[in-house]
Amino acid sequence: MSGTLQDKLRKFLSKDSRRQIEKQDKLRKLLNKMRKKQKKLEQELAEEADAELQAELRKDIRILKEQRRKGLEHLQSLRERAPE
């Protein structure tokens, strides 16, 4: 662990640090919701017999995967930019 207790406390109480942590938490929750929705759509796809609906579900799943990928990249960049 780097820094003293005083440094850690200062970081925790910092307005920018708190804002950064809140942003990361919100993004994690959103990504989790997106993952659950993707799993639900994949289940629907497995059960669907109509080819047109299957194509629509595949498109929705592909969009969700791309959005999640970008969200994960953004979350990683937020972690790297975290103030020390």
RADA-V600243 format. One record per residue. N is the residue number from 1. PHI is phi in whole degrees, -180 to 180 (NA if undefined). NEAR is the number of other C-alpha atoms within 10 Angstrom. D_LAST is the distance of its C-alpha to the last C-alpha in whole Angstrom. Layout:
n: (N;N)
phi: (PHI;PHI)
near: (NEAR;NEAR)
d_last: (D_LAST;D_LAST)
This chain:
n: (1;2;3;4;5;6;7;8;9;10;11;12;13;14;15;16;17;18;19;20;21;22;23;24;25;26;27;28;29;30;31;32;33;34;35;36;37;38;39;40;41;42;43;44;45;46;47;48;49;50;51;52;53;54;55;56;57;58;59;60;61;62;63;64;65;66;67;68;69;70;71;72;73;74;75;76;77;78;79;80;81;82;83;84)
phi: (NA;-101;89;-89;-62;-63;-65;-65;-65;-61;-64;-64;-86;-64;-62;-65;-64;-61;-61;-63;-65;-63;-63;-64;-63;-63;-66;-61;-63;-64;-63;-65;-62;-65;-64;-64;-64;-62;-62;-63;-65;-64;-66;-62;-62;-65;-93;-80;-104;-73;-64;-66;-67;-62;-63;-64;-65;-61;-63;-62;-65;-62;-64;-61;-61;-66;-64;-65;-60;-66;-63;-66;-64;-66;-61;-62;-66;-65;-65;-70;-88;-55;-67;-95)
near: (4;7;8;9;9;9;12;14;10;12;15;13;11;13;11;13;16;13;11;16;16;12;13;17;13;11;16;15;11;14;19;13;12;16;16;12;14;20;13;13;18;17;12;14;19;11;10;13;10;9;10;10;13;18;12;12;20;15;12;14;20;13;13;18;15;11;14;18;13;12;16;15;12;14;18;13;11;15;13;9;10;12;11;9)
d_last: (12;9;9;12;13;13;9;9;12;10;7;10;12;11;13;11;9;12;14;12;12;16;16;16;18;21;20;21;24;25;25;27;29;30;30;33;35;35;36;39;40;40;43;45;45;46;49;50;53;54;52;51;49;48;47;45;43;42;41;39;37;37;35;33;32;31;29;27;26;25;23;21;20;19;17;16;14;12;11;10;9;6;4;0)
